[in-house]
Amino acid sequence: MEKIKIELYGVLAEIAGSNAIELINVNDINAVKKELELKYPEVKEYNYFIAVNNKIINENRILKNEDSIAVMPPFSGG
């Protein structure tokens, strides 16, 4: 896997200065988290969710080129 597009929402998009970023050579969710936190250390201050193909995941997962990745801050409903 070469490049993967990561969609960012809320305060996480503000930190990155963009609604989307591309990461290179990340093969799984743990690598996404590591690269995101290296590029944007402020992200570590937030509990964030990662969704793969519109499903929030809680464990590491191998990524495929066609996967849709989104990183979201905590949210609440009413």
PyMOL commands that place a pseudoatom at each C-alpha (Angstrom):
pseudoatom trace, name=CA, resn=MET, resi=1, chain=A, elem=C, hetatm=0, pos=[0.000, 0.000, 0.000]
pseudoatom trace, name=CA, resn=GLU, resi=2, chain=A, elem=C, hetatm=0, pos=[1.414, 3.362, -0.937]
pseudoatom trace, name=CA, resn=LYS, resi=3, chain=A, elem=C, hetatm=0, pos=[-0.866, 6.307, -0.146]
pseudoatom trace, name=CA, resn=ILE, resi=4, chain=A, elem=C, hetatm=0, pos=[-4.084, 6.264, 1.792]
pseudoatom trace, name=CA, resn=LYS, resi=5, chain=A, elem=C, hetatm=0, pos=[-6.507, 9.159, 2.149]
pseudoatom trace, name=CA, resn=ILE, resi=6, chain=A, elem=C, hetatm=0, pos=[-7.704, 9.892, 5.671]
pseudoatom trace, name=CA, resn=GLU, resi=7, chain=A, elem=C, hetatm=0, pos=[-10.775, 12.074, 6.195]
pseudoatom trace, name=CA, resn=LEU, resi=8, chain=A, elem=C, hetatm=0, pos=[-10.651, 14.248, 9.328]
pseudoatom trace, name=CA, resn=TYR, resi=9, chain=A, elem=C, hetatm=0, pos=[-13.589, 15.785, 11.177]
pseudoatom trace, name=CA, resn=GLY, resi=10, chain=A, elem=C, hetatm=0, pos=[-14.172, 18.437, 13.829]
pseudoatom trace, name=CA, resn=VAL, resi=11, chain=A, elem=C, hetatm=0, pos=[-11.249, 19.604, 15.924]
pseudoatom trace, name=CA, resn=LEU, resi=12, chain=A, elem=C, hetatm=0, pos=[-8.997, 17.013, 14.277]
pseudoatom trace, name=CA, resn=ALA, resi=13, chain=A, elem=C, hetatm=0, pos=[-9.487, 18.694, 10.894]
pseudoatom trace, name=CA, resn=GLU, resi=14, chain=A, elem=C, hetatm=0, pos=[-8.724, 22.037, 12.546]
pseudoatom trace, name=CA, resn=ILE, resi=15, chain=A, elem=C, hetatm=0, pos=[-5.466, 20.673, 13.972]
pseudoatom trace, name=CA, resn=ALA, resi=16, chain=A, elem=C, hetatm=0, pos=[-4.381, 19.347, 10.577]
pseudoatom trace, name=CA, resn=GLY, resi=17, chain=A, elem=C, hetatm=0, pos=[-5.605, 22.444, 8.744]
pseudoatom trace, name=CA, resn=SER, resi=18, chain=A, elem=C, hetatm=0, pos=[-7.499, 20.239, 6.298]
pseudoatom trace, name=CA, resn=ASN, resi=19, chain=A, elem=C, hetatm=0, pos=[-10.485, 17.904, 6.043]
pseudoatom trace, name=CA, resn=ALA, resi=20, chain=A, elem=C, hetatm=0, pos=[-8.292, 15.211, 4.528]
pseudoatom trace, name=CA, resn=ILE, resi=21, chain=A, elem=C, hetatm=0, pos=[-4.675, 14.126, 4.550]
pseudoatom trace, name=CA, resn=GLU, resi=22, chain=A, elem=C, hetatm=0, pos=[-2.704, 11.420, 2.783]
pseudoatom trace, name=CA, resn=LEU, resi=23, chain=A, elem=C, hetatm=0, pos=[-0.426, 9.056, 4.646]
pseudoatom trace, name=CA, resn=ILE, resi=24, chain=A, elem=C, hetatm=0, pos=[2.244, 6.954, 2.982]
pseudoatom trace, name=CA, resn=ASN, resi=25, chain=A, elem=C, hetatm=0, pos=[3.065, 3.323, 3.730]
pseudoatom trace, name=CA, resn=VAL, resi=26, chain=A, elem=C, hetatm=0, pos=[0.523, 2.697, 6.464]
pseudoatom trace, name=CA, resn=ASN, resi=27, chain=A, elem=C, hetatm=0, pos=[-0.735, -0.863, 6.347]
pseudoatom trace, name=CA, resn=ASP, resi=28, chain=A, elem=C, hetatm=0, pos=[-2.986, -0.993, 9.377]
pseudoatom trace, name=CA, resn=ILE, resi=29, chain=A, elem=C, hetatm=0, pos=[-4.908, 1.135, 11.862]
pseudoatom trace, name=CA, resn=ASN, resi=30, chain=A, elem=C, hetatm=0, pos=[-2.068, 1.192, 14.399]
pseudoatom trace, name=CA, resn=ALA, resi=31, chain=A, elem=C, hetatm=0, pos=[0.219, 2.687, 11.741]
pseudoatom trace, name=CA, resn=VAL, resi=32, chain=A, elem=C, hetatm=0, pos=[-2.429, 5.304, 10.896]
pseudoatom trace, name=CA, resn=LYS, resi=33, chain=A, elem=C, hetatm=0, pos=[-2.652, 6.334, 14.563]
pseudoatom trace, name=CA, resn=LYS, resi=34, chain=A, elem=C, hetatm=0, pos=[1.134, 6.468, 14.922]
pseudoatom trace, name=CA, resn=GLU, resi=35, chain=A, elem=C, hetatm=0, pos=[1.644, 8.597, 11.803]
pseudoatom trace, name=CA, resn=LEU, resi=36, chain=A, elem=C, hetatm=0, pos=[-1.258, 10.894, 12.645]
pseudoatom trace, name=CA, resn=GLU, resi=37, chain=A, elem=C, hetatm=0, pos=[0.106, 11.525, 16.139]
pseudoatom trace, name=CA, resn=LEU, resi=38, chain=A, elem=C, hetatm=0, pos=[3.665, 12.038, 14.834]
pseudoatom trace, name=CA, resn=LYS, resi=39, chain=A, elem=C, hetatm=0, pos=[2.525, 14.582, 12.234]
pseudoatom trace, name=CA, resn=TYR, resi=40, chain=A, elem=C, hetatm=0, pos=[0.068, 16.310, 14.567]
pseudoatom trace, name=CA, resn=PRO, resi=41, chain=A, elem=C, hetatm=0, pos=[1.120, 15.740, 18.209]
pseudoatom trace, name=CA, resn=GLU, resi=42, chain=A, elem=C, hetatm=0, pos=[-1.869, 17.745, 19.500]
pseudoatom trace, name=CA, resn=VAL, resi=43, chain=A, elem=C, hetatm=0, pos=[-4.125, 14.895, 18.318]
pseudoatom trace, name=CA, resn=LYS, resi=44, chain=A, elem=C, hetatm=0, pos=[-2.900, 12.829, 21.294]
pseudoatom trace, name=CA, resn=GLU, resi=45, chain=A, elem=C, hetatm=0, pos=[-4.894, 15.130, 23.598]
pseudoatom trace, name=CA, resn=TYR, resi=46, chain=A, elem=C, hetatm=0, pos=[-8.184, 13.841, 22.146]
pseudoatom trace, name=CA, resn=ASN, resi=47, chain=A, elem=C, hetatm=0, pos=[-9.972, 10.542, 22.373]
pseudoatom trace, name=CA, resn=TYR, resi=48, chain=A, elem=C, hetatm=0, pos=[-10.814, 9.955, 18.748]
pseudoatom trace, name=CA, resn=PHE, resi=49, chain=A, elem=C, hetatm=0, pos=[-12.580, 7.277, 16.758]
pseudoatom trace, name=CA, resn=ILE, resi=50, chain=A, elem=C, hetatm=0, pos=[-11.439, 5.674, 13.531]
pseudoatom trace, name=CA, resn=ALA, resi=51, chain=A, elem=C, hetatm=0, pos=[-13.974, 4.376, 11.058]
pseudoatom trace, name=CA, resn=VAL, resi=52, chain=A, elem=C, hetatm=0, pos=[-13.146, 2.016, 8.216]
pseudoatom trace, name=CA, resn=ASN, resi=53, chain=A, elem=C, hetatm=0, pos=[-15.765, 1.825, 5.490]
pseudoatom trace, name=CA, resn=ASN, resi=54, chain=A, elem=C, hetatm=0, pos=[-18.254, 3.732, 7.692]
pseudoatom trace, name=CA, resn=LYS, resi=55, chain=A, elem=C, hetatm=0, pos=[-17.897, 1.389, 10.696]
pseudoatom trace, name=CA, resn=ILE, resi=56, chain=A, elem=C, hetatm=0, pos=[-16.173, 2.526, 13.888]
pseudoatom trace, name=CA, resn=ILE, resi=57, chain=A, elem=C, hetatm=0, pos=[-13.519, 0.017, 14.841]
pseudoatom trace, name=CA, resn=ASN, resi=58, chain=A, elem=C, hetatm=0, pos=[-11.836, -0.563, 18.174]
pseudoatom trace, name=CA, resn=GLU, resi=59, chain=A, elem=C, hetatm=0, pos=[-9.003, -2.876, 17.227]
pseudoatom trace, name=CA, resn=ASN, resi=60, chain=A, elem=C, hetatm=0, pos=[-6.139, -2.978, 14.773]
pseudoatom trace, name=CA, resn=ARG, resi=61, chain=A, elem=C, hetatm=0, pos=[-7.041, -3.942, 11.229]
pseudoatom trace, name=CA, resn=ILE, resi=62, chain=A, elem=C, hetatm=0, pos=[-5.093, -4.453, 8.021]
pseudoatom trace, name=CA, resn=LEU, resi=63, chain=A, elem=C, hetatm=0, pos=[-6.062, -1.859, 5.411]
pseudoatom trace, name=CA, resn=LYS, resi=64, chain=A, elem=C, hetatm=0, pos=[-6.784, -2.310, 1.717]
pseudoatom trace, name=CA, resn=ASN, resi=65, chain=A, elem=C, hetatm=0, pos=[-6.313, 0.358, -0.945]
pseudoatom trace, name=CA, resn=GLU, resi=66, chain=A, elem=C, hetatm=0, pos=[-10.056, 0.752, -1.448]
pseudoatom trace, name=CA, resn=ASP, resi=67, chain=A, elem=C, hetatm=0, pos=[-10.850, 1.243, 2.263]
pseudoatom trace, name=CA, resn=SER, resi=68, chain=A, elem=C, hetatm=0, pos=[-12.421, 4.525, 3.314]
pseudoatom trace, name=CA, resn=ILE, resi=69, chain=A, elem=C, hetatm=0, pos=[-10.785, 5.860, 6.519]
pseudoatom trace, name=CA, resn=ALA, resi=70, chain=A, elem=C, hetatm=0, pos=[-12.263, 8.594, 8.730]
pseudoatom trace, name=CA, resn=VAL, resi=71, chain=A, elem=C, hetatm=0, pos=[-10.899, 9.994, 11.990]
pseudoatom trace, name=CA, resn=MET, resi=72, chain=A, elem=C, hetatm=0, pos=[-13.478, 11.662, 14.231]
pseudoatom trace, name=CA, resn=PRO, resi=73, chain=A, elem=C, hetatm=0, pos=[-13.474, 13.331, 17.635]
pseudoatom trace, name=CA, resn=PRO, resi=74, chain=A, elem=C, hetatm=0, pos=[-15.939, 12.151, 20.283]
pseudoatom trace, name=CA, resn=PHE, resi=75, chain=A, elem=C, hetatm=0, pos=[-19.492, 13.130, 19.481]
pseudoatom trace, name=CA, resn=SER, resi=76, chain=A, elem=C, hetatm=0, pos=[-22.742, 13.250, 21.372]
pseudoatom trace, name=CA, resn=GLY, resi=77, chain=A, elem=C, hetatm=0, pos=[-26.323, 13.171, 20.284]
pseudoatom trace, name=CA, resn=GLY, resi=78, chain=A, elem=C, hetatm=0, pos=[-29.470, 14.632, 21.614]
for i in range(1, 78): cmd.bond("trace and resi %d" % i, "trace and resi %d" % (i + 1))
show_as sticks, trace
zoom trace
